[in-house]
Amino acid sequence: MTITQRIDHLRQSIHTTAMACHHQGDVTLLGVSKGQSPSDIKEAFAAGLDEFGENYLQEALLKITALQELPLIWHFIGPIQSNKAHDIAQHFAWVHSVSRLKIATLLNDGRPLSLPKLNVCLQVNFDNENTKAGVSPDEVKALASYVLELPRLTLCGLMLIPKQEADEEQQYESFLRLTHLQQKLNQELGINMDTLSMGMSHDFKAAIRAGSTMVRIGAAIFGERKVRS
């Protein structure tokens, strides 16, 4: 299938899944374009996709520059190194992977006053996996409270990269933890985070069932990566 056909198929699948589980609100399809070429992103944009996620800053900056004539919304979804935070704050509209006070501070300080506030999600690591970034569930309330005080950031929600599960019901239960955590934080902090960034090509249906509002899809849109990161 072409990129356009894959996007059409995904949108239909997202809609069908959301309707079947009586999902409240919209589900944003975020195209994960790491390792993909600007021409492929252009094709996805022509098919109606305007939000794209990148994991690697230098690769992303090349694409942002090459595609600056298009009204694209760029999301940074990868681990954040301290020395990259300033550039990320300048060139992205969203950051999904905030998990440390220091990184939140650097993003806030690097966000230009000429731009809207930077939308951020806190990445949560439920399973204490050393290979994945993320704040522990026990520490996320303190981080959320801190981010709420930073004037150049808007705390939008939470992000999760769970352990891979083959069974959809296990996937669903894994994602449901984040939904419950967000509900708890909203109640305890008196806020209204409304973004749940969870679900990828292999598990987005389970994520939507659990309440995801933004699915991060790469291979199911673009196929295999074509650019080495």
Sine and cosine of phi, psi and omega as CSV:
sin_phi,cos_phi,sin_psi,cos_psi,sin_omega,cos_omega
0.00,0.00,0.44,-0.90,0.10,-0.99
-0.98,0.19,0.19,-0.98,0.06,-1.00
-0.86,0.51,-0.68,0.73,0.01,-1.00
-0.88,0.48,-0.69,0.72,0.02,-1.00
-0.90,0.43,-0.64,0.77,0.02,-1.00
-0.90,0.44,-0.67,0.75,0.01,-1.00
-0.89,0.45,-0.70,0.72,0.04,-1.00
-0.87,0.50,-0.69,0.73,0.00,-1.00
-0.90,0.44,-0.69,0.73,0.01,-1.00
-0.90,0.45,-0.69,0.72,-0.01,-1.00
-0.87,0.50,-0.66,0.75,0.03,-1.00
-0.91,0.42,-0.66,0.75,0.00,-1.00
-0.91,0.41,-0.67,0.74,0.05,-1.00
-0.88,0.48,-0.72,0.69,-0.01,-1.00
-0.88,0.47,-0.71,0.70,-0.02,-1.00
-0.89,0.46,-0.68,0.73,0.01,-1.00
-0.90,0.43,-0.69,0.72,-0.01,-1.00
-0.90,0.43,-0.64,0.76,0.01,-1.00
-0.92,0.40,-0.65,0.76,-0.07,-1.00
-0.91,0.42,-0.52,0.85,-0.03,-1.00
-0.97,-0.25,0.18,0.98,0.02,-1.00
0.83,0.56,0.70,0.71,0.01,-1.00
-0.88,0.47,0.73,-0.69,0.01,-1.00
-1.00,0.01,0.85,-0.52,0.04,-1.00
1.00,-0.03,-0.06,-1.00,-0.05,-1.00
-1.00,-0.01,0.38,-0.93,0.12,-0.99
-0.89,-0.45,0.90,-0.44,0.00,-1.00
-0.99,0.17,0.74,-0.68,0.10,-0.99
-1.00,-0.06,0.94,-0.34,0.01,-1.00
-0.99,-0.17,0.88,-0.47,0.01,-1.00
-0.99,0.16,0.90,-0.44,0.03,-1.00
-0.99,0.12,0.96,-0.29,-0.18,-0.98
-0.97,-0.24,0.22,0.98,0.06,-1.00
-0.87,0.48,0.69,-0.73,0.00,-1.00
0.98,0.22,0.06,1.00,-0.01,-1.00
-0.95,-0.31,0.36,-0.93,-0.09,-1.00
-1.00,0.05,0.38,-0.92,0.10,-0.99
-0.83,0.56,-0.58,0.82,-0.01,-1.00
-0.91,0.42,-0.60,0.80,0.05,-1.00
-0.93,0.37,-0.61,0.79,0.06,-1.00
-0.90,0.43,-0.63,0.77,0.07,-1.00
-0.87,0.50,-0.66,0.75,0.02,-1.00
-0.90,0.44,-0.66,0.75,0.04,-1.00
-0.90,0.43,-0.63,0.77,0.05,-1.00
-0.89,0.45,-0.67,0.74,0.03,-1.00
-0.88,0.47,-0.44,0.90,0.03,-1.00
-1.00,0.06,0.07,1.00,0.10,-1.00
0.97,-0.26,0.06,1.00,0.00,-1.00
-1.00,-0.05,0.79,-0.62,-0.02,-1.00
-0.79,-0.61,0.07,1.00,0.03,-1.00
-0.87,-0.49,0.78,-0.62,-0.11,-0.99
-0.71,-0.70,0.63,-0.78,-0.02,-1.00
-0.93,-0.37,0.69,-0.73,0.00,-1.00
-0.79,-0.61,0.55,-0.84,-0.02,-1.00
-0.97,-0.22,-0.42,0.91,-0.14,-0.99
-0.85,-0.53,0.84,-0.54,-0.17,-0.99
-0.87,0.49,-0.78,0.62,-0.10,-0.99
-0.89,0.46,-0.67,0.74,0.06,-1.00
-0.88,0.47,-0.67,0.74,-0.03,-1.00
-0.91,0.43,-0.66,0.75,-0.04,-1.00
-0.88,0.47,-0.60,0.80,0.05,-1.00
-0.88,0.47,-0.68,0.74,-0.01,-1.00
-0.95,0.32,-0.66,0.75,0.02,-1.00
-0.86,0.51,-0.65,0.76,0.04,-1.00
-0.93,0.37,-0.71,0.71,-0.04,-1.00
-0.91,0.41,-0.46,0.89,-0.10,-1.00
-0.92,-0.40,0.38,0.93,-0.11,-0.99
-0.91,0.42,-0.29,0.96,0.01,-1.00
-0.98,0.21,-0.22,0.97,-0.01,-1.00
-1.00,-0.10,0.59,-0.81,-0.01,-1.00
-0.99,0.15,0.94,0.35,-0.06,-1.00
-1.00,-0.10,0.50,-0.87,0.07,-1.00
-0.95,-0.32,0.88,-0.47,-0.11,-0.99
-0.98,-0.19,0.73,-0.68,0.02,-1.00
-0.89,-0.45,0.74,-0.67,0.13,-0.99
-0.99,-0.11,0.84,-0.55,-0.14,-0.99
-0.85,-0.53,0.08,1.00,-0.05,-1.00
-0.98,-0.20,0.07,-1.00,0.08,-1.00
-0.86,0.51,0.56,-0.83,-0.10,-1.00
-0.92,-0.39,0.87,-0.50,0.12,-0.99
-1.00,0.05,0.56,-0.83,-0.06,-1.00
-0.82,0.57,-0.65,0.76,-0.06,-1.00
-0.97,0.24,-0.08,1.00,0.04,-1.00
-0.97,-0.25,-0.18,0.98,-0.14,-0.99
-0.89,0.46,-0.62,0.78,-0.04,-1.00
-0.88,0.47,-0.73,0.68,0.00,-1.00
-0.92,0.39,-0.61,0.79,0.05,-1.00
-0.88,0.47,-0.68,0.73,0.00,-1.00
-0.89,0.45,-0.47,0.89,-0.04,-1.00
-0.99,0.11,-0.47,0.88,-0.22,-0.98
-0.90,-0.44,-0.08,1.00,-0.04,-1.00
-0.87,-0.49,0.45,-0.89,0.07,-1.00
-1.00,-0.03,-0.46,0.89,-0.03,-1.00
-0.74,-0.67,0.53,-0.85,0.20,-0.98
-0.74,-0.67,0.84,-0.54,-0.08,-1.00
-0.99,-0.10,-0.17,0.99,-0.28,-0.96
-0.88,-0.48,0.63,0.78,0.04,-1.00
-0.99,0.14,0.83,-0.56,-0.03,-1.00
-0.64,-0.77,0.08,1.00,-0.02,-1.00
-0.64,-0.77,0.54,-0.84,0.04,-1.00
-0.86,0.52,-0.68,0.73,-0.05,-1.00
-0.87,0.49,-0.69,0.72,-0.01,-1.00
-0.91,0.41,-0.66,0.75,0.04,-1.00
-0.86,0.51,-0.68,0.74,0.02,-1.00
-0.89,0.45,-0.70,0.71,-0.02,-1.00
-0.91,0.42,-0.64,0.77,0.05,-1.00
-0.90,0.44,-0.68,0.73,0.03,-1.00
-0.88,0.47,-0.73,0.68,-0.04,-1.00
-0.92,0.39,-0.48,0.88,-0.03,-1.00
-1.00,0.04,-0.16,0.99,-0.05,-1.00
-0.97,0.23,0.88,-0.48,-0.03,-1.00
-0.91,0.42,0.59,-0.81,0.05,-1.00
-0.91,0.42,-0.36,0.93,-0.02,-1.00
-0.97,0.25,-0.21,0.98,-0.01,-1.00
-0.96,-0.29,0.39,-0.92,0.12,-0.99
-0.87,0.49,0.26,-0.97,0.06,-1.00
-0.84,0.54,0.53,-0.85,0.00,-1.00
-0.99,0.16,0.83,-0.56,0.04,-1.00
-0.98,0.21,0.78,-0.62,-0.03,-1.00
-0.76,-0.65,0.51,-0.86,0.19,-0.98
-0.87,-0.49,0.53,-0.85,0.05,-1.00
-1.00,-0.07,0.81,-0.58,0.03,-1.00
-0.99,0.11,0.81,-0.58,-0.05,-1.00
-0.95,-0.31,0.69,-0.72,0.03,-1.00
-0.91,-0.42,1.00,-0.05,-0.04,-1.00
-0.94,0.34,-0.57,0.82,-0.19,-0.98
-1.00,-0.09,0.08,1.00,0.03,-1.00
0.81,0.59,0.67,0.74,0.00,-1.00
-0.99,0.15,0.82,-0.57,-0.04,-1.00
-0.92,0.39,-0.40,0.92,-0.04,-1.00
-0.99,0.12,-0.08,1.00,-0.03,-1.00
-0.83,-0.55,0.59,-0.81,0.09,-1.00
-0.97,0.23,0.12,-0.99,0.07,-1.00
0.70,-0.71,0.54,-0.84,0.05,-1.00
-1.00,0.08,0.53,-0.85,0.02,-1.00
-0.96,0.30,0.45,-0.89,0.03,-1.00
-0.83,0.56,-0.54,0.84,-0.02,-1.00
-0.94,0.33,-0.38,0.93,-0.08,-1.00
-0.96,-0.27,-0.07,1.00,-0.13,-0.99
-0.94,0.34,-0.51,0.86,0.00,-1.00
-0.90,0.43,-0.68,0.74,0.02,-1.00
-0.90,0.44,-0.65,0.76,0.02,-1.00
-0.92,0.40,-0.68,0.74,0.02,-1.00
-0.87,0.49,-0.69,0.72,0.01,-1.00
-0.88,0.48,-0.63,0.78,0.01,-1.00
-0.92,0.40,-0.73,0.68,-0.02,-1.00
-0.88,0.47,-0.59,0.81,0.01,-1.00
-0.87,0.49,-0.39,0.92,-0.01,-1.00
-1.00,0.01,-0.13,0.99,-0.04,-1.00
-1.00,0.07,0.83,-0.56,-0.19,-0.98
-0.96,0.29,-0.32,0.95,-0.07,-1.00
-0.97,-0.25,0.13,0.99,0.03,-1.00
-0.87,-0.49,0.55,-0.83,0.16,-0.99
-0.89,-0.45,0.87,-0.48,0.02,-1.00
-0.98,0.19,0.93,-0.36,-0.10,-1.00
-0.99,-0.16,-0.54,0.84,-0.06,-1.00
0.12,-0.99,-0.44,-0.90,-0.08,-1.00
-0.81,-0.58,0.42,-0.91,0.02,-1.00
-0.77,-0.64,0.53,-0.85,-0.02,-1.00
-0.61,-0.79,0.69,-0.73,0.23,-0.97
-0.86,-0.51,1.00,-0.08,-0.10,-1.00
-0.98,0.17,0.13,-0.99,0.17,-0.99
-0.86,0.50,0.56,-0.83,0.04,-1.00
-0.95,0.30,0.76,-0.65,0.04,-1.00
-0.80,-0.60,0.68,-0.73,0.00,-1.00
-0.98,0.18,-0.50,0.86,-0.08,-1.00
-1.00,0.03,0.76,-0.65,-0.07,-1.00
-0.90,0.43,-0.56,0.83,0.01,-1.00
-0.93,0.38,-0.59,0.81,0.08,-1.00
-0.92,0.39,-0.64,0.77,0.08,-1.00
-0.86,0.51,-0.72,0.69,-0.01,-1.00
-0.85,0.52,-0.75,0.67,0.00,-1.00
-0.89,0.47,-0.60,0.80,0.02,-1.00
-0.91,0.42,-0.70,0.71,0.00,-1.00
-0.94,0.35,-0.55,0.83,-0.06,-1.00
-0.88,0.48,-0.43,0.90,0.04,-1.00
-0.86,0.50,-0.65,0.76,-0.02,-1.00
-0.94,0.35,-0.64,0.77,0.04,-1.00
-0.86,0.51,-0.73,0.69,0.01,-1.00
-0.91,0.41,-0.61,0.79,0.02,-1.00
-0.90,0.43,-0.68,0.74,0.01,-1.00
-0.90,0.44,-0.67,0.74,0.03,-1.00
-0.86,0.50,-0.66,0.75,0.01,-1.00
-0.90,0.43,-0.71,0.71,0.00,-1.00
-0.90,0.43,-0.67,0.74,0.02,-1.00
-0.85,0.52,-0.66,0.75,-0.01,-1.00
-0.94,0.34,-0.73,0.68,-0.08,-1.00
-0.94,0.34,-0.56,0.83,-0.05,-1.00
-0.99,-0.12,-0.12,0.99,0.00,-1.00
0.92,0.40,0.64,0.77,-0.03,-1.00
-0.84,-0.54,-0.04,-1.00,-0.05,-1.00
-0.67,-0.75,0.87,0.50,0.14,-0.99
-0.87,0.49,0.73,-0.69,-0.08,-1.00
-0.81,-0.59,0.13,0.99,-0.03,-1.00
-0.93,-0.36,0.79,-0.61,0.15,-0.99
-0.86,-0.52,0.98,-0.21,-0.03,-1.00
-1.00,0.01,1.00,-0.10,-0.03,-1.00
-0.37,-0.93,0.57,-0.82,-0.03,-1.00
0.95,-0.32,0.79,-0.62,0.03,-1.00
-0.79,-0.61,-0.21,-0.98,-0.14,-0.99
-0.82,0.57,-0.60,0.80,-0.12,-0.99
-1.00,-0.01,-0.19,0.98,-0.11,-0.99
-0.61,-0.79,0.31,0.95,-0.11,-0.99
-0.92,0.39,-0.48,0.88,0.00,-1.00
-0.91,0.41,-0.69,0.73,0.05,-1.00
-0.90,0.44,-0.62,0.79,0.01,-1.00
-0.90,0.44,-0.68,0.73,0.03,-1.00
-0.90,0.44,-0.66,0.75,0.05,-1.00
-0.85,0.53,-0.56,0.83,-0.03,-1.00
-0.99,0.10,-0.10,0.99,0.07,-1.00
0.90,-0.43,0.15,0.99,0.00,-1.00
-0.83,0.56,0.64,-0.77,0.10,-1.00
-0.94,-0.35,-0.11,0.99,0.00,-1.00
-0.49,-0.87,0.90,-0.43,0.02,-1.00
-0.97,-0.24,0.67,-0.74,-0.10,-1.00
-0.97,-0.26,0.98,-0.22,-0.17,-0.99
-0.90,-0.44,0.83,-0.55,0.03,-1.00
-0.92,-0.38,-0.97,0.26,-0.11,-0.99
-0.86,0.51,-0.60,0.80,-0.03,-1.00
-0.94,0.33,-0.20,0.98,0.11,-0.99
-0.98,-0.20,-0.78,0.62,-0.19,-0.98
-0.98,-0.20,-0.23,0.97,-0.16,-0.99
0.98,0.19,-0.39,-0.92,-0.02,-1.00
-0.94,0.34,0.43,-0.90,-0.01,-1.00
-0.91,0.41,0.59,-0.81,-0.04,-1.00
-0.92,-0.40,-0.24,0.97,-0.03,-1.00
-0.89,-0.46,0.76,-0.64,0.04,-1.00
-0.97,0.26,0.74,-0.67,-0.04,-1.00
-1.00,0.07,0.00,0.00,0.00,0.00
